[in-house]
């Protein structure tokens, strides 16, 4: 029987101090949840080597654009496979701290700081497969160190010029999805490439991203306005609606959709500091785009008013994302997914699945909005859930983390046209018919924000729902070579 004095002492003592989270909890709902966890603490050399390898894995993943949940899962799996029985992990926006205790009672603490991130989903896939091989016992921790070094040194899958071209094609395809003509699609490529040239100029002075986004958005709006002026004079067949479509395509190409998805995922799964930091970065990036586009629209409206000419008519405000015929929209959405895969430096064998997944998402959204008259936010959210579920299931079959398929596939759902409409309402208050107000513009922009939030939360929910169907990692894969495939 329990001693009454001991029971009374436990009651008076209060809550127990915070203990390290069990490895099984850290690995739950990750692709590595079947990792073998050591039964007891290891010696100092094993703990030190395991933490160092796990920290290097997490650092590379964070630098390549992974979210905090993926980084934590990979660190825990790597540490366990390297002989660490229990580990404390703290991830912020720019740093990773890991800590574990050896069998001798010595505390080991390591820290890595990641000051710059560049989206490189090809490297994320390579690191994911390395962790899988380590967990399955196909490579030793010493061999994993060499393979990780090879992954870091491996050149990027696509050169810089191809990324610029892919961004231009992405914007053009988005313009077609929302209803642009063939000529407008071609002109969109020219506009985005021109803006890319301007971006290279101000990149030489290392301008902060906020100001760079504002300059790029302003340039895109003004250049498109010049094309609109040529269309008004009859030089080229460039309609009023094409102006909106071209600017909307450029907006989607510049939107921080990748960071938005990671930020929402971090907040949902208990990383408020990292998520808040990323959300602030998204907000500043969006603010830069809004300021640039609004300034460009204001300048064009001022010039046309002084010249006694007309600008974009309020009829443009009636445009919706379902403006394009369904067949061109579906074909263009395929191009959106293919181009998005190039922009994130993904592996070549994963680009076609990204395109097909984009088609599914855009198709679900189109059916819901056109046939069932579902609202834009709800339809986008359901399409995003579909992308999340299918993306995770497909990624497991292709030995890749789900985000490398899900994030690019969601680009076809981004609300570029809604953002343009909201900005036009804000800038052109009054208009010819007096229908444009600050309140209507703000309401439209909030609707665009709702769509962005629906995309981020929907894809995260879809991945969460599909997690129970992940394949077991342990013993299910063949040994891999040290070569980093493309």
C-alpha positions in Angstrom: 0.0 0.0 0.0 1.2 3.5 -0.8 2.6 5.5 2.0 0.0 8.3 2.9 2.9 10.7 3.6 4.4 10.1 0.1 0.9 10.5 -1.5 0.4 13.7 0.4 3.9 15.0 -0.6 3.1 14.4 -4.3 -0.2 16.4 -4.0 1.6 19.3 -2.3 4.5 19.3 -4.8 2.3 20.3 -7.7 3.0 19.7 -11.4 6.1 17.8 -12.4 8.9 19.8 -14.2 8.7 19.7 -18.0 10.3 16.5 -19.3 11.7 15.9 -22.8 9.0 14.8 -25.2 9.2 11.1 -26.0 10.7 10.2 -29.4 7.5 8.4 -30.3 5.5 11.6 -29.9 8.1 13.6 -32.0 7.8 11.0 -34.8 4.0 10.6 -34.7 2.3 11.5 -38.1 5.7 11.7 -39.9 7.0 9.4 -42.6 9.5 8.2 -40.1 7.2 7.2 -37.2 8.3 3.5 -37.3 11.9 4.4 -36.5 13.6 2.1 -34.0 14.2 4.1 -30.8 17.1 3.0 -28.5 16.1 1.6 -25.2 18.6 3.5 -23.2 21.0 6.4 -23.4 24.2 5.9 -25.3 27.8 6.9 -24.5 29.1 10.5 -25.1 30.7 9.8 -28.6 27.5 8.3 -29.9 25.3 11.1 -28.5 27.6 13.8 -29.9 27.8 12.2 -33.3 24.1 11.6 -33.5 23.2 15.1 -32.5 25.7 16.6 -35.0 24.3 14.5 -37.9 20.7 15.3 -37.0 21.5 19.0 -36.7 23.1 19.1 -40.1 20.1 17.4 -41.6 17.7 19.9 -40.0 19.9 22.9 -41.0 19.8 21.8 -44.7 16.1 21.2 -44.7 15.4 24.6 -43.1 17.6 26.3 -45.5 15.9 24.7 -48.5 12.4 25.8 -47.4 11.0 23.0 -45.2 8.5 23.8 -42.5 9.3 23.3 -38.8 7.2 20.1 -38.4 9.1 18.4 -41.2 12.5 19.6 -39.8 11.6 18.3 -36.3 10.5 14.9 -37.6 13.7 14.4 -39.7 15.9 15.5 -36.8 14.2 13.1 -34.3 14.4 10.2 -36.8 18.0 10.9 -37.6 19.0 11.1 -34.0 17.2 7.9 -33.0 18.7 6.0 -35.9 22.1 7.3 -34.8 21.7 6.0 -31.3 20.1 8.9 -29.4 17.3 7.7 -27.1 15.7 11.0 -26.2 16.3 14.5 -27.7 15.0 18.0 -27.0 14.5 20.1 -30.2 13.8 23.8 -30.4 13.3 25.4 -33.8 12.9 29.1 -34.6 12.8 30.9 -37.8 16.6 31.0 -38.1 18.0 28.6 -35.6 17.9 25.0 -34.5 18.9 23.8 -31.0 19.2 20.1 -30.0 20.0 18.7 -26.7 20.4 15.1 -25.3 21.9 13.4 -22.2 24.5 10.6 -22.5 24.6 7.5 -20.3 27.4 9.2 -18.3 24.9 12.0 -17.4 26.6 14.6 -19.5 24.4 17.1 -21.3 25.2 17.7 -25.0 23.8 20.9 -26.6 24.3 21.9 -30.2 23.1 25.0 -32.1 22.9 25.9 -35.8 21.8 29.3 -37.3 20.3 29.5 -40.7 20.4 33.1 -41.9 19.3 32.6 -45.5 16.8 30.3 -47.2 16.5 29.4 -50.8 13.8 27.1 -52.0 15.3 23.9 -53.3 12.9 21.1 -53.2 15.3 18.8 -55.1 17.6 18.8 -52.1 14.7 18.3 -49.7 13.9 15.1 -51.6 17.5 14.0 -51.3 17.6 14.6 -47.6 14.3 12.9 -47.1 15.6 9.8 -48.8 18.8 9.9 -46.8 16.8 9.9 -43.6 14.7 7.0 -44.9 17.9 5.0 -45.7 19.4 5.8 -42.3 16.2 4.7 -40.5 15.9 1.5 -42.5 19.5 0.6 -41.6 20.7 0.8 -45.2 23.5 3.3 -44.4 25.5 3.9 -41.2 25.7 7.3 -39.6 29.2 7.7 -40.9 28.1 7.0 -44.4 25.1 9.4 -43.9 27.6 12.2 -43.1 29.3 11.7 -46.5 26.0 11.5 -48.4 24.8 14.7 -46.7 28.0 16.4 -47.8 27.4 15.2 -51.4 23.8 16.6 -51.3 25.1 20.0 -50.2 27.7 20.1 -53.0 25.4 18.9 -55.7 24.6 21.6 -58.2 21.0 22.9 -58.6 18.8 21.1 -61.0 17.9 24.2 -63.0 20.1 27.3 -63.8 18.9 30.8 -62.9 17.8 31.8 -66.4 15.4 28.8 -66.5 13.9 29.9 -63.2 13.2 33.3 -64.7 11.6 31.7 -67.8 9.6 29.3 -65.7 8.2 32.3 -63.6 7.2 34.0 -66.8 5.5 30.9 -68.2 3.8 30.4 -64.8 2.3 33.9 -64.9 1.2 33.4 -68.5 -0.5 30.1 -67.7 -2.3 31.7 -64.7 -3.5 34.5 -67.0 -5.0 31.9 -69.3 -6.6 30.0 -66.4 -8.5 33.2 -65.5 -9.5 34.1 -69.1 -6.6 35.8 -71.0 -6.4 35.6 -74.8 -3.5 34.0 -76.6 -1.9 37.4 -77.3 -2.3 38.4 -73.7 -0.6 35.2 -72.6 2.4 35.8 -74.8 2.6 39.5 -73.6 2.5 38.2 -70.0 5.7 36.3 -70.6 7.4 39.5 -72.0 6.2 41.6 -69.0 7.4 39.1 -66.4 10.8 38.7 -68.2 11.1 42.5 -68.3 10.4 42.7 -64.6 13.0 40.0 -64.0 15.5 42.2 -65.7 14.6 45.1 -63.4 14.9 42.8 -60.4 18.4 41.9 -61.4 19.3 45.5 -61.5 18.2 46.4 -58.0 19.5 43.1 -56.7 23.0 44.4 -57.2 22.5 46.8 -54.3 21.1 44.0 -52.2 17.7 45.8 -51.7 15.5 44.3 -49.0 12.7 42.1 -50.3 9.9 44.5 -49.3 11.3 47.3 -51.5 12.2 44.9 -54.3 8.6 43.5 -54.4 7.2 47.0 -54.5 9.5 48.0 -57.4 8.7 44.8 -59.3 5.0 45.2 -58.9 5.1 48.8 -59.9 7.1 48.0 -63.0 4.8 45.1 -64.0 1.7 47.4 -63.7 3.2 50.3 -65.7 4.6 48.0 -68.5 1.1 46.4 -68.7 -0.4 49.8 -68.8 1.7 50.7 -71.7 0.5 47.6 -73.5 -3.1 48.7 -72.7 -2.4 52.1 -74.2 -1.2 50.5 -77.4 -4.4 48.4 -77.4 -6.5 51.5 -76.9 -4.9 53.1 -80.0 -5.5 50.0 -82.1 -1.9 49.1 -82.5 -2.4 45.7 -80.9 -5.6 43.8 -80.0 -5.2 44.3 -76.2 -8.6 44.5 -74.4 -9.4 46.0 -71.1 -9.9 42.6 -69.5 -6.5 41.5 -70.8 -4.9 44.3 -68.7 -6.4 42.8 -65.6 -5.4 39.2 -66.6 -1.8 40.1 -67.3 -1.4 42.0 -64.0 -3.1 39.1 -62.1 -0.8 36.6 -63.7 2.2 38.6 -62.6 0.8 38.9 -59.1 0.6 35.1 -58.8 4.2 34.7 -60.0 5.3 37.1 -57.2 3.0 35.9 -54.4 4.9 34.3 -51.5 2.7 31.1 -51.7 5.5 28.8 -50.5 6.2 30.8 -47.3 2.5 31.2 -46.6 1.9 27.4 -46.6 4.9 26.8 -44.3 3.9 29.6 -42.0 0.3 28.3 -41.5 1.6 24.7 -41.0 4.0 25.9 -38.3 1.3 27.8 -36.4 -1.2 24.9 -36.6 1.3 22.3 -35.4 2.5 24.2 -32.4 5.4 26.4 -33.6 4.0 29.9 -33.0 7.3 31.7 -33.0 8.5 30.3 -36.3 5.0 30.6 -37.8 4.6 34.2 -36.6 7.9 35.1 -38.1 7.0 33.6 -41.5 3.6 35.2 -41.4 5.2 38.6 -40.8 7.5 38.0 -43.8 4.5 37.0 -45.9 2.6 40.1 -44.8 5.5 42.4 -45.6 5.9 40.8 -49.0 2.2 41.1 -49.8 2.3 44.7 -48.6 5.2 45.5 -51.0 3.2 44.0 -53.9 0.1 45.9 -52.9 2.0 49.2 -52.7 3.7 48.6 -56.0 0.6 47.7 -57.9 -1.5 50.4 -56.3 1.2 53.0 -57.1 1.3 51.8 -60.7 -2.5 51.9 -61.0 -2.6 55.4 -59.5 0.1 56.7 -61.9 -1.8 55.3 -64.9 -5.1 56.7 -63.7 -3.5 60.1 -63.2 -1.9 60.1 -66.6 -5.0 59.0 -68.5 -7.1 61.5 -66.6 -4.8 64.3 -67.5 -4.8 63.2 -71.1 -8.6 63.0 -71.2 -8.5 59.3 -72.0 -10.2 56.3 -70.3 -8.6 53.6 -68.4 -9.8 50.2 -67.2 -13.6 50.4 -67.1 -15.6 49.2 -64.0 -16.7 46.2 -66.2 -13.4 44.6 -65.3 -14.7 44.4 -61.7 -17.2 41.8 -62.9 -14.4 39.4 -63.9 -14.1 36.2 -61.9 -11.7 33.3 -61.8 -14.1 31.2 -63.8 -13.9 33.5 -66.8 -11.9 31.2 -69.1 -13.5 28.2 -70.9 -13.0 25.0 -69.0 -10.7 23.2 -71.5 -8.1 26.0 -71.9 -8.2 26.6 -68.1 -7.4 22.9 -67.4 -4.6 22.8 -69.9 -3.2 26.0 -68.6 -3.3 24.7 -65.1 -1.1 21.8 -66.2 1.4 24.3 -67.4 1.1 26.2 -64.0 2.1 23.0 -62.1 5.0 22.2 -64.5 6.4 25.7 -64.3 5.9 25.9 -60.5 8.0 22.7 -60.2 10.9 24.4 -62.0 10.7 27.6 -59.9 11.2 25.6 -56.7 14.1 23.6 -58.1 12.3 20.3 -57.8 13.5 17.1 -59.3 12.6 16.5 -62.9 10.8 13.2 -62.3 8.4 15.0 -59.9 7.4 17.9 -62.2 4.8 16.0 -64.2 3.0 14.7 -61.0 3.0 18.4 -59.9 1.3 19.4 -63.1 -1.3 16.6 -62.8 -2.0 17.5 -59.2 -2.5 21.1 -60.2 -5.0 20.0 -62.8 -7.0 18.1 -60.1 -7.0 21.1 -57.8 -8.1 23.6 -60.4 -10.7 21.1 -61.8 -12.2 20.6 -58.3 -12.4 24.3 -57.8 -14.0 24.9 -61.2 -16.6 22.2 -60.7 -17.6 23.6 -57.4 -17.8 27.2 -58.5 -19.3 26.7 -62.0 -21.6 23.7 -61.5 -22.5 23.8 -57.9 -22.3 27.6 -57.3 -20.1 27.2 -54.2 -18.4 30.3 -52.9 -14.8 31.0 -53.9 -13.3 30.6 -50.5 -15.1 27.3 -49.8 -14.3 25.9 -53.2 -10.7 26.8 -52.9 -10.5 25.3 -49.5 -12.0 22.0 -50.7 -9.7 21.9 -53.7 -6.7 22.5 -51.4 -7.8 19.6 -49.1 -7.9 17.4 -52.2 -4.4 18.5 -53.2 -3.1 17.8 -49.7 -4.6 14.3 -49.5 -3.5 13.2 -53.0 -0.2 15.0 -52.7 0.8 13.2 -49.5 -0.3 9.8 -50.9 1.5 10.4 -54.2 4.6 11.7 -52.4 4.9 8.5 -50.3 4.8 6.4 -53.5 7.6 8.5 -55.0 9.8 8.6 -51.8 9.5 12.4 -51.4 8.2 14.7 -48.7 4.6 15.7 -49.4 5.3 19.5 -49.4 7.4 19.3 -52.6 4.3 18.2 -54.5 1.5 20.0 -52.5 3.0 23.5 -52.5 3.7 23.9 -56.2 0.3 22.3 -57.1 -1.5 25.0 -55.1 -0.2 27.8 -57.3 -3.1 27.4 -59.7 -5.5 28.4 -56.9 -3.8 31.7 -55.9 -6.2 34.7 -56.1 -4.2 37.0 -58.4 -7.3 38.5 -60.1 -9.1 39.1 -56.9 -6.1 41.0 -55.5 -6.1 43.2 -58.7 -9.8 43.9 -58.5 -9.5 44.9 -54.8 -6.6 47.2 -55.6 -8.4 48.8 -58.5 -11.4 49.5 -56.3 -9.1 51.1 -53.8 -7.2 53.3 -56.2 -10.0 54.2 -58.6 -12.6 55.3 -56.0 -15.7 56.8 -57.5 -15.1 55.6 -61.1 -17.4 56.5 -64.0 -20.4 54.9 -62.3 -19.6 55.9 -58.7 -19.6 52.2 -57.7 -16.0 52.1 -56.6 -15.4 52.7 -52.9 -12.7 52.2 -50.4 -14.9 49.7 -48.5 -15.5 47.6 -51.5 -11.8 47.4 -52.3 -11.0 46.5 -48.8 -13.7 43.8 -48.8 -12.3 42.3 -52.0 -8.8 42.3 -50.6 -10.0 40.5 -47.5 -11.7 38.0 -49.7 -8.4 37.4 -51.4 -6.8 36.9 -48.0 -9.5 34.4 -47.1 -8.6 32.4 -50.3 -4.9 32.5 -49.4 -5.8 31.2 -45.9 -8.1 28.5 -47.3 -5.3 27.3 -49.6 -2.7 27.1 -46.7 -5.1 25.5 -44.1 -6.7 23.2 -46.7 -3.4 21.7 -47.9 -2.2 21.2 -44.3 -5.5 19.5 -43.4 -5.3 17.3 -46.4 -1.8 16.1 -45.5 -2.9 15.5 -42.0 -5.9 13.4 -43.1 -3.7 11.3 -45.4 -0.9 10.8 -42.8 -2.4 7.4 -41.4 -1.9 5.9 -44.9 1.9 6.6 -45.0 3.9 3.5 -45.8 6.2 2.0 -43.2 9.7 3.2 -43.6 11.5 0.3 -41.7 13.0 -2.3 -44.0 10.9 -1.2 -47.0 13.6 0.3 -49.3 16.6 -0.9 -51.2 20.0 0.5 -50.6 20.8 3.7 -52.6 24.0 5.0 -54.1 25.8 8.1 -53.1 24.9 9.8 -56.3 22.3 12.6 -56.0 19.8 11.9 -58.8 18.0 14.7 -60.5 
